[in-house]
């Protein structure tokens, strides 16, 4: 769909990669062939881990439907279409690590990369929505979304032991990773606004300039170097807190798209283990799952 980087790989410029939405009209044999195409492309590009496929059952008007990233509107539709696609991918590339997203399912209009987003589903309803993730064959694990569930525990999914527990019930050894813990939807309102301001201020188009001015009017300290430094320090601490919360909830891997924060994430986990040595077995289990995936993804592993 809109989030597909394979088209940028040298040698693959002319290869068509239909979106899951486009693949909804395909037969199982065609879906399997598309999966095999992706598997071969990943191998040619030297990519050993796929953050996909997207297994969200997405209602019309939801973000994933609007972006063309869903195989269907119901869990049954997604499962029926995604399984042959994944079968083809797996046959063409047996060693690739497949981490489907966005567990337990992204079926809302808002974008949690930018703002806080809620889903009113109950835990029982989420268990049903998560069927494509828990029933499909051939996955190595899942990426957990950042949507908040007020009728479960109010926590973002990647911080929720109850939500992550749905995956552990079905597959105790699945590799579970977060989505971006530096995303605006997981930060305080001011920190999220600053991330938007940084992006807008770096661009020259009129709309971005207007966005930057609007945010600056609300938070005047964004315009001073000392103010920016203070907000960045706050964001750093918030991301560290997010890393700890994700690990405590049951995530094996903590992901941040902001590479500047990667050392802080590692530092946060180390701090947590030093504070609570009784968590060391939990860390060992997470490391073992990651090592198993690494061995699988290594040629001859």
N, C-alpha and C positions, 0 to 999 in steps of 0.2 A: 504494500500500500504506500502511503505517503512516507512511512518510515522504512525505507529499504535502501541500504547502502551498496548492495551488490552491483547495481548499475554503474557504480563509480570505479569498479575494479578493472584494471587494465586487462584487455582481452575479452571482457564481458559487456562492453558498451552496447553491442547490438542485440544482446539477449533480453528477451521479454520475461519479466517476472510479474505475472498477474497478481493483483491484490486478492486477499481472501474473499472480498465482496464479489470480485469478478469470477472467482472460482466457484461461487455458489451454484452457478448454472452448469458445472461440469459433471461428467459421470465419474464413478469411482475410479475407473481406469485412467481417465484424464487427470484426476486429482493425484493419483499415484505417480503418473508421469511428471507432473509439475513438482512433486516432492523430490523425485529423483534428480530433476534438473537443478533444484536448489542444493541438494546434497553434493552433486558434482561440482557446482560452482564454488561452494564453500571449500571443498577439497582443493580446487585449483587455486583459490585465493590464499590457502594456508590458514584458514580459520578453523579452529578446533572447538569453538563453543558458540552456540546459537541461542540468543535470548529470544526464543520463540519455539514453536509457533504461538500466535495469539489465539487463545482458546476462550475468549470472552463471548458469552452469549449476549449480544448487544441489541437492545430495542431500537426501533426507528427513532432518530433524533438524538441518540446518545453519541458521545464523543467517538467511540470506536466505530459505530455505524457511519457517522459522518466522515470519518477518515478512511473508510473502506477497509478496515482492518479485521472485521469479524466474519467468520464462516456462517453465521446464522443468528437468528433472533432468539432461539431456544437452545437449551443445553443439548437436546436430542439432535437438532440440526447440526450444531457444531461438532458433536461427537461423530456423527455419521460422515461428515465431510472431512474433518481433520484427520481421522484415523487412516484412510488410504493415503492422504498427503504425507503423513508422518511415516507410514510404512515405506513409501517410495524413497523418502529422504534417508531413512535408516538403512535401507538396502544398498543405496548408492554410497553411503558414507557411514559405515558401522561404528566408527570411533568418535564421531562428533558428539559433544555433550549438548543435550537438548533441555533447555530450561524454559518451559512454557510460561506465558504471562497473560493477564495480570491477576493472579490468584487472589481471592476465590472467584473473580469475575468482575469486569469493569463495565457497569451498565448504568452510567450516569452521564449527564450532559457536561458537567464542569471538568476542568483540566487540573488535576491535583499537582501537576508540575508547577503550577503558578499560584493557586489559591486553595484554601481548605474546601474539601468536597465531602458531602455526606450521602449515605445510602441508608434508607430506613429499614432495610431487610433485617429479619430476625436470624438467629443462628441456624434455625431449621431451614429457613429459606435460602441461606447462604450454602448450606450443605447440598441442596438441590442444584443451585446455580453452579456449584463447583464440580458437578459430575464430569464435565469434559476433562478436568485436570486429574480427578481421582480415578476415572475409569479407563482413560485412553491407555493404550499399550505402547511402550517404547520411550517414555520420558525418563530423564535422569533427575529432574527436579522442577522447581517452579520459582518464578519471581513473584513476590507478594506486592500488591498494590498499596497505595497510600491513602485510600478512601477511609473515611471515618464512619463507624457503624454505631449510632446512638442507641439502637435497640439490641446491641450485643454487649458492648462495654464502653462505647464512646471513643475508643482508641483507633488510630489509623491501623489498617490491617497488619502492616509490617511491625507494629508494636504490640499486637494483640495475641497473647497465648491461646485464647479461645479460637481465633480465626486460623492461626497457624496449626493449632491442634487438629483442625479438619483434615489437613494434608497428612499429618503424622498418623492419624487414624488409618488412612488408606495406605500410606507408604511410609513406615517409620524411618527408612533410610534415605528418603528423598533429600537431595541437596536443596536447601531453601535459602534464597537470597532476597535482599531488599531491592526495591526500586531506589531511585536516587534519594538518599537521606538528606541531601542539601537542597532538595526541591522546595519551592516557596510554600507549598501546601503543608510542609512539616516544620516550618519556621514560624516565629512570631510575626505579627502583621507588619511591624516596622522592618524586620529583617527581610521579609518577602518583598516588601516595597523597594528596599534598597537593591535587591538583586535585579528587579525590573528596571530601576533607575540606571544601574550600571550599563545594562544592555541598551536602553534607550539613548543614554548620553553618548554611547560610542558610535551611534548611527547618525547619518546626515539627512535622512528623508524627513519631510515635514511632520508626518504622523509621529515618528519617534521623538523628534524635537518637542512636539506638543506634550507627549507622554512624560518626557523628562521634566519639562517645566511644571506640569501638573503635580508630579511627585515632589519636586523641589519646593513647591508652594506649601505642600502639606508637611514636609519634613525639611525645614530650612538648613538643618545641620548637614544634609547631604552635600551642600555647596561648599563646605569648608573641609580642608584636609584633616583637621583634628576630628571633625564629626564623622567623616568617612572611616577614619581609622578606628574610632570607637564602635561604630556599627559592625565593621568587619571583625573586630574582637568578639563582639556579642554573637555574631553568626558562627564564629569558630567554636565557641562554647556550646551553642545550641546544637551544632552538628555532632560534637563529642557526646552530648547527652543523648542525642538520637541514636548514635552507635551503640551506646550502652543499653538503651531501652530495646533496640532491635535484637541484640544478642540475648538479653534476658527473656525476651518473648519466644525465642526458639529459632531465630535466623542463624544460619551457618556462615553466611557471607554478607558483609555490609558494603554496599556499593555507594560511591559518590562520584558524580560526574564532574565535580570540581577537583581536579588533580592536586590543587594546592592544599586540600583538606585531607588527602590520603594519610600523611603522617599523623595527623591529629586523630584520625579514626583508629589507627593502630595503637596510639598512645592511650586512647580512651579504653580500649579493651584491656590493655595491660594494667591500667589503673584499677579497673573493675576487679580483675583477678587478684591484684595485690590487696585490695580492700576486702575481698571475699574469697579467700583461698578455696573454700568449699565448692566454688564454681569451676575449679580446674578440670574435673571430669567432663563437665559440659563443654568446655573449650576443646578438650581432647576429642570428644565425639564430633564436634563441628569440623575440626581439622582432619579427622579420619574420613569424613564424607567428602571433603574437598580433595584430599589426596587420592581417594578412589576415583573421583572424576578426572583428576589430572593424569592418573595412570591410564585410564581409558582413552583419554584424548591424545596420549603420546604414541606416535607410531612404534609398533612393536611392544607397547606397554601391556 
